[in-house]
Every structure is written in structure tokens, then in C-alpha cells.
Amino acid sequence: MTNQETRKIIVAGPSREQLFDALRLRHEGRKISFTVEPMILQTNPQFKVKGEVFDAFIESIQVEDGSGNSWNLVLNMLGKRHRVYFNTLSRTGTLYVVPLLR
């Protein structure tokens, strides 16, 4: 069995404040939501399909660059960990759908 990395494009996500509040208040069950572009839109833009919405817990946040807007995240969605690159200025990014090792 091969471990092929799949990625989805985040088209709408939280603000920087919502991101850090979700991490800080994780013990209260605070989650954040990401809207991900369906694969149909990525391959054939003529189809209009609503994006999928994912709710996730933030496990970690790491600075991606020095801008203060780009972040590397580890999210816990449905009991699996995922890597995410996210920009809080544009509220867009990339969700890598490959569970990380615990």
C-alpha cells in the first residue's frame, strides 16, 4: 500500500485571533472551521459545488515565515492529525490530507 499525499485548497478559514483563541481555549473544546474547495472545482471550474466545511482542534501553530500571517498548523480532525499551511491575511491555504504519526 502506498502513502500518497493528497491536498485540498482552503478557500475560507479563521482569522489570526480565532486561530490563537482555538489553541488557547482548546481545553474548552474550542474548534475552528475551514472551508475546502471541492476537487471538482480544482479540475473543472465550470461546475459550481459548495465547499466542504471541516471543524478541527488546533494541536500546534508554528511560524512559517517572518510576516506574522503565514502559519504551519497541525490540526486534529475526526481523531486524525493533518498538516496545514495557512495564511491569516488572505484566510486561504493548503490542507495536506495525510495523517501525521503520533
N, C-alpha and C positions, 0 to 999 in steps of 0.2 A: 504494500500500500504506500502510495506517495503522499507527501505532505505538501500540497500545493497551496501557496498563499493566495488568498482572494482579497480584493479590496473593494470597498464601496466608498462613494463620494458623499461626504457630508455637505448638505446644502443649507442647513439651518441648525444652529446649536446655541448653547448658552452664552451669556456674557461672561467676562472675566470674573465679575463679582459672584455670579451664580456658580461658576466653576469652583471657586475657592470656598464659598459657603457650603457647597456639597461635600467637599473634602473635610472642612472643619466640623460640620454637623452630621457626619456620616453615622455617628452613634445614635442619632435620632431617626435614622432611616431616610435621610435626605438624598434624593436622586436627581439626576439631570436628564434632559431629553435631547436626542439628536434626531434630525430628520435626514434620512439617507435616500439619495436618488436611486430609483429602481434601475436595475441593469438594462431594461428595455430602453429607457431614456438615454443611457450611455451609448447604446449601439444603434438606436434608430430614433432620432429626436422627433419624428412625426407623430409618434404615439404619445398621448397625454395620460400618464398614470400618476396617481398620487404617490409621494414618497413614503417609505416605511418609517415609523417612529420607534426609536429604541429608548427605553429608560435604563439608566445604568448608575451604579455606585462608582465613585472615583476611588481608586486604590492608591494612585500616586500621580504627582504632577512634577515634571522636570522641564527646566528651561530649554527651549530648542535653539534659540539664538538670543542675541542681546536686545532685541526690540521690545520685549515686555509684552508682546502679543502672540508669539508662537510658542506652542507647548507640546511636549510629548506626554501623553497620558497613558495610564493603564486603567482600564475600566473593567468592572465585573458586571456582566450581563447574563442573566439566567444561569448563574453559577459558573460561568466561564470567563477567563481573563482575556482581554483583547488590547492590542496596541492601537493608539490613535495619535495622529498628528493633527493639531487643531490650532486655528488662528482666531483669537477672540476679537480682532478688529473686523474681519470680514465674516466671522462666525461660520467659516467653512473649513473643511479639512478632509482627511482620509482615514477611514476606519479599516484596519487590517484584520480580516476575519480569520485569524489563526490563533487558537488559544495558546497562551504562554504557559510554560511549565511552572508549577507551583514552587 
